[in-house]
Amino acid sequence: MDWLRIGAFVLLIFYHVGYNFTPWGYQTPTRGAVSWAEIPLLGLSAWRLSLLFAISGYASAALLGKDGSTGAFFRSRLARLGIPLVFGLIVVVPPQPYMGLVNSGYEHGYLYYLIHDAFTFRTVRYEYVPRVMHLWFVVYLLAYTVLFCGLRAILPEALRAKIRVGTEKALAGPMLLPLGIVFVYLVREYLPFGWTDMHSILVDRAAHLHYLAMFLFGFLLRQSDPVRQAIARQWKVAAVLATAGFIWAAGNAYLYPGNIPTPREWQAPLYFAKAVQSWSTIIALFGIADRFWNHDARWRATLAEAVFPVYIAHQTIMVFVSYWLRDKGLTALPEFLLLCSSVAVGSWLFYLIGREIGPLRPLIGLKREKPAKRAKQAEPAFASV
């Protein structure tokens, strides 16, 4: 699944860049918004995070098999996720809220900000600091890994086997698509405490149910031939359903653009269409990846290794470049292309430089090993994430 993981994070970067042009607002938005920009982004927004957690669960199952024991797996995940998380929160992320403060009239330099404001756990002007920003995903994934390892250590093996077999039976047949769609719809719309996805680990109760379930689904998928066979049979149907769900969401965005609310009577059908799009896209992409992308290539190992470092760096680079470009008088297309190329080049350089410096490798999510051994490494990098 390396190619699916690589593609998913490339699309995530395009999504974040594209977000600069939407009416929804961003950290350092460009001058004005492109009214239609939200429509292509709706092709990603319903499923991108769910897919990332499912892929991470799949890769984690592979690593658990490699590490052998729950304890060894936990220690390896804690190092590969925790060290770059701390590094990212201290070094990589702070420029993002700083640029937001500058954007709102903050007059101090960056060094002053780091010393006096960045880590004070208070609101500075309109910005609460410190911020997790895009590394919330790593926080959640680390939390789910800790929870998974704890349950694996506590629950009897017989009970774990019953849960796995029962879930496998439910998903290995014709109910694969209906069950997933209904689950996503109910979790997002009918929990008593409502849906929250604020990227705050203590607030997002509904989001945790959704994302943790996707993580566990990915874990099961790695270990279950019957579920993989069900996906192989149903991915074409899933692709059709995913397209239909997107068309409905895009039509709604066309009729009610920007912050114009969808009429109440159309909200339930819209939410159901997004649930159809979300789960069906995940099933379709897993099926496509297994059918067409299940092969090696010269650049696979390098690209797979680069995914985590690129993820760590990309948003900070994007915020800087976006802020610099905003007063240059560019139209949307040149600005979009410059942002994409700048983020790609900057993030790739972050990886290339970091991988060659031994002490930096653990800080950016890589194994502490000599670069000469890198060509032999086949471990999926964003099992780190």
ROPAMI-592813 format. One line per 3 residues: their letters; for each residue x, y, z of C-alpha. Coordinates in steps of 0.25 Angstrom, whole numbers, plus 5000, padded with zeros to 4 digits. Each point is the difference from the previous one (the first is absolute). Layout:
% residues N
A) X/Y/Z ~ ...
% end
This chain:
% residues 385
MDW) 5000/5000/5000 ~ 5012/5009/4999 ~ 4995/5007/4987
LRI) 4986/5003/5007 ~ 5007/5006/5012 ~ 5009/5008/4991
GAF) 4989/5005/4991 ~ 4991/5003/5012 ~ 5010/5010/5006
VLL) 5003/5006/4987 ~ 4985/5003/4999 ~ 5000/5005/5014
IFY) 5010/5011/4997 ~ 4992/5004/4987 ~ 4988/5001/5009
HVG) 5007/5009/5010 ~ 5006/5009/4989 ~ 4986/5000/4994
YNF) 4994/5004/5013 ~ 5007/5014/4999 ~ 4990/5003/4988
TPW) 4987/4996/5007 ~ 4990/5009/5007 ~ 5002/4992/5013
GYQ) 5012/5008/5004 ~ 5014/4995/5004 ~ 5012/5004/5008
TPT) 5006/5010/4989 ~ 4989/5001/4989 ~ 5003/5005/4987
RGA) 4994/5013/4995 ~ 4985/4997/4998 ~ 4994/4986/4998
VSW) 4998/4992/4987 ~ 4985/4996/5002 ~ 5000/4987/4992
AEI) 5013/4995/5007 ~ 4992/4993/5011 ~ 4994/4991/4990
PLL) 5012/4992/4996 ~ 5004/4999/5015 ~ 4987/4994/5003
GLS) 5005/4988/4992 ~ 5010/4998/5011 ~ 4995/5006/5013
AWR) 4990/4989/5003 ~ 5010/4988/5000 ~ 5014/5006/5001
LSL) 5002/4999/5015 ~ 4992/4986/5001 ~ 5009/4994/4989
LFA) 5013/5005/5007 ~ 4996/4994/5013 ~ 4996/4987/4993
ISG) 5013/5000/4993 ~ 5008/5002/5013 ~ 4992/4988/5006
YAS) 5004/4991/4989 ~ 5015/5004/5001 ~ 4999/4999/5015
AAL) 4995/4985/4998 ~ 5012/4998/4991 ~ 5010/5006/5010
LGK) 4994/4992/5012 ~ 5002/4987/4992 ~ 5015/5005/4998
DGS) 5002/5004/5014 ~ 4995/4987/5006 ~ 4994/5005/5013
TGA) 4991/5010/5005 ~ 5010/5006/5009 ~ 5011/5001/4988
FFR) 4989/5006/4991 ~ 4996/5011/5011 ~ 5015/5004/5002
SRL) 5002/5001/4985 ~ 4988/5008/4998 ~ 5002/5009/5012
ARL) 5014/5003/4994 ~ 4996/5002/4986 ~ 4988/5009/5003
GIP) 5004/5006/5013 ~ 5013/5006/4997 ~ 4996/5007/4987
LVF) 4988/5005/5006 ~ 5008/5007/5011 ~ 5009/5005/4990
GLI) 4989/5005/4991 ~ 4993/5007/5011 ~ 5012/5007/5005
VVV) 5007/5003/4987 ~ 4991/4998/4988 ~ 4987/5005/5004
PPQ) 5002/5013/5008 ~ 5002/5008/4987 ~ 4986/4997/4996
PYM) 4993/5007/5011 ~ 5010/5011/5000 ~ 4997/5003/4985
GLV) 4985/5001/5005 ~ 5004/5010/5011 ~ 5008/5008/4990
NSG) 4988/5000/4991 ~ 4991/5006/5011 ~ 5010/5011/5004
YEH) 5010/4993/5009 ~ 5013/5009/4999 ~ 5010/4992/5007
GYL) 5011/4992/4993 ~ 5000/4985/5000 ~ 5011/4998/5011
YYL) 4992/5009/5009 ~ 4988/4991/4997 ~ 5007/4988/5003
IHD) 5006/5005/5013 ~ 4988/5007/5006 ~ 4987/4995/4993
AFT) 5001/4987/4992 ~ 4999/4990/5012 ~ 4992/5008/5010
FRT) 4987/4992/4999 ~ 4992/5013/4999 ~ 4993/5009/4989
VRY) 5009/5009/4993 ~ 4991/5010/4993 ~ 4991/4991/4993
EYV) 5009/4988/5000 ~ 5001/4989/5011 ~ 5014/4995/5001
PRV) 5006/4990/4999 ~ 4993/4993/4989 ~ 5000/4986/4995
MHL) 4996/5004/4985 ~ 5001/4989/4990 ~ 5008/4991/5010
WFV) 4986/4997/5007 ~ 5000/4988/4991 ~ 5013/4994/5006
VYL) 4994/5003/5014 ~ 4987/4992/4997 ~ 5008/4989/4994
LAY) 5009/4999/5011 ~ 4988/5000/5010 ~ 4993/4989/4992
TVL) 5013/4992/5000 ~ 5001/5001/5015 ~ 4985/4996/5001
FCG) 5002/4988/4991 ~ 5012/4995/5007 ~ 4993/5001/5013
LRA) 4988/4993/4996 ~ 5008/4989/4994 ~ 5008/4998/5013
ILP) 4987/5000/5008 ~ 4990/4992/4992 ~ 5001/4985/5000
EAL) 5005/4995/4987 ~ 4987/4991/4998 ~ 4991/5013/5001
RAK) 5009/5007/4990 ~ 4999/4989/4991 ~ 4984/5000/5001
IRV) 5000/5015/4997 ~ 5009/4998/4988 ~ 4992/4989/4995
GTE) 4987/5006/5002 ~ 5004/5013/4993 ~ 5006/4992/4989
KAL) 4988/4993/4997 ~ 4991/5012/5000 ~ 5010/5007/4990
AGP) 5004/4989/4991 ~ 4986/4998/4993 ~ 4990/5009/4993
MLL) 4998/5009/5013 ~ 5014/5006/4998 ~ 4995/5013/4993
PLG) 4987/5002/5008 ~ 5006/4997/5014 ~ 5011/5010/4997
IVF) 4991/5011/4994 ~ 4990/4999/5012 ~ 5011/5000/5010
VYL) 5006/5013/4994 ~ 4986/5006/4999 ~ 4996/4997/5014
VRE) 5013/5004/5007 ~ 5000/5013/4993 ~ 4986/5004/5001
YLP) 4992/4992/5011 ~ 5009/5000/5013 ~ 4994/5007/5012
FGW) 5012/5009/5002 ~ 5001/5004/4985 ~ 5011/4999/4990
TDM) 5013/5008/5003 ~ 5013/5000/4992 ~ 5008/5011/5006
HSI) 5013/4993/5000 ~ 5000/5001/5015 ~ 5002/4986/5007
LVD) 4991/5003/5012 ~ 4988/5006/4992 ~ 4999/4991/4988
RAA) 4992/4988/5006 ~ 4992/4997/4987 ~ 5012/5002/4991
HLH) 5008/4990/5009 ~ 4989/4990/4998 ~ 5001/5002/4985
YLA) 5015/5001/4999 ~ 5003/4989/5010 ~ 4991/4991/4992
MFL) 5007/5003/4987 ~ 5013/4997/5007 ~ 4995/4986/5005
FGF) 4994/4997/4986 ~ 5013/5002/4994 ~ 5006/4991/5010
LLR) 4990/4989/4997 ~ 5002/5002/4985 ~ 5014/4997/5001
QSD) 4997/4986/5007 ~ 4988/4996/4993 ~ 5000/4993/4987
PVR) 4984/4999/5000 ~ 4999/5016/5001 ~ 5010/5002/4989
QAI) 4993/4991/4991 ~ 4987/5007/5003 ~ 5006/5013/4996
ARQ) 5005/4994/4988 ~ 4986/4996/4996 ~ 4994/5013/5004
WKV) 5009/5011/4997 ~ 4994/5003/4986 ~ 4986/5002/5006
AAV) 5007/5008/5011 ~ 5006/5009/4990 ~ 4987/5003/4994
LAT) 4994/5003/5013 ~ 5011/5009/5004 ~ 4998/5008/4987
AGF) 4986/5001/5002 ~ 5002/5005/5015 ~ 5010/5011/4995
IWA) 4990/5004/4989 ~ 4990/5003/5010 ~ 5009/5007/5009
AGN) 5006/5009/4989 ~ 4986/5003/4995 ~ 4997/5005/5014
AYL) 5012/5009/5000 ~ 4996/5005/4987 ~ 4986/5004/5005
YPG) 5005/5005/5013 ~ 5014/5005/4999 ~ 5010/5004/5011
NIP) 4993/5003/5013 ~ 4986/5000/4995 ~ 4993/4989/5008
TPR) 4993/4988/4994 ~ 4985/5000/5003 ~ 4996/4991/5011
EWQ) 4992/4991/4992 ~ 5012/4997/4991 ~ 5010/4998/5011
APL) 4997/4985/5003 ~ 5001/4996/4985 ~ 5013/5008/4999
YFA) 5006/4993/5013 ~ 4996/4987/4995 ~ 5007/5003/4986
KAV) 5012/5003/5007 ~ 5000/4987/5008 ~ 4998/4993/4987
QSW) 5012/5007/4994 ~ 5009/4998/5012 ~ 4999/4985/5002
STI) 4998/4997/4985 ~ 5012/5008/4996 ~ 5009/4992/5011
IAL) 4995/4987/4995 ~ 5002/5004/4985 ~ 5014/5005/5003
FGI) 5004/4987/5008 ~ 4995/4992/4988 ~ 5007/5008/4990
ADR) 5013/5000/5007 ~ 4999/4985/5002 ~ 4997/4997/4986
FWN) 5009/5010/4992 ~ 5010/5006/5010 ~ 5005/4988/5007
HDA) 5014/5000/4994 ~ 5014/5005/5003 ~ 5007/5011/4992
RWR) 5013/5007/5001 ~ 4995/5012/5008 ~ 4990/4993/5009
ATL) 5009/4998/5012 ~ 5005/5014/4999 ~ 4987/5006/4999
AEA) 4994/4992/5011 ~ 5011/5004/5009 ~ 4998/5015/4996
VFP) 4985/5000/5004 ~ 5001/5003/5015 ~ 5011/5011/4999
VYI) 4993/5006/4988 ~ 4987/5000/5008 ~ 5007/5007/5012
AHQ) 5006/5011/4992 ~ 4990/5003/4989 ~ 4990/5009/5008
TIM) 5010/5009/5006 ~ 5006/5002/4986 ~ 4987/5003/4994
VFV) 4996/5010/5010 ~ 5013/5008/4998 ~ 4999/5000/4985
SYW) 4985/5003/5000 ~ 5003/5012/5009 ~ 5011/5005/4991
LRD) 4992/4998/4987 ~ 4987/5007/5005 ~ 5004/5014/4996
KGL) 5007/4997/4987 ~ 4987/5002/4991 ~ 5000/4986/4995
TAL) 4987/4994/4995 ~ 4996/4987/5005 ~ 5006/4990/4991
PEF) 5014/5005/5000 ~ 4999/5001/5015 ~ 4995/4986/5002
LLL) 5011/4995/4991 ~ 5011/5008/5007 ~ 4995/4995/5014
CSS) 4999/4985/4995 ~ 5014/5001/4994 ~ 5006/5007/5012
VAV) 4994/4990/5010 ~ 5004/4988/4992 ~ 5015/5005/4999
GSW) 5001/5006/5014 ~ 4994/4987/5006 ~ 5009/4991/4992
LFY) 5012/5008/5004 ~ 4996/4998/5014 ~ 5000/4985/4998
LIG) 5013/5000/4992 ~ 5008/5008/5010 ~ 4994/4993/5012
REI) 5002/4986/4995 ~ 5015/5002/4998 ~ 5003/5005/5014
GPL) 5000/4989/5010 ~ 4995/5008/5013 ~ 4989/5006/4992
RPL) 4994/4987/4994 ~ 4992/4997/5013 ~ 4995/5014/5001
IGL) 4993/5000/4986 ~ 4995/4986/5002 ~ 5010/4991/4994
KRE) 5008/4988/5005 ~ 5013/5004/5007 ~ 5009/4993/4989
KPA) 5011/5003/4990 ~ 4995/5005/4987 ~ 5007/4989/4993
KRA) 4990/4990/5005 ~ 4988/5008/4996 ~ 4999/4993/4986
KQA) 4997/4987/5008 ~ 4989/5006/5008 ~ 4986/4995/4997
EPA) 4993/5004/5012 ~ 4988/5009/4997 ~ 5004/5014/5005
FAS) 4987/5005/5003 ~ 4997/4988/5009 ~ 5008/5011/5008
V) 4987/5007/4997
% end
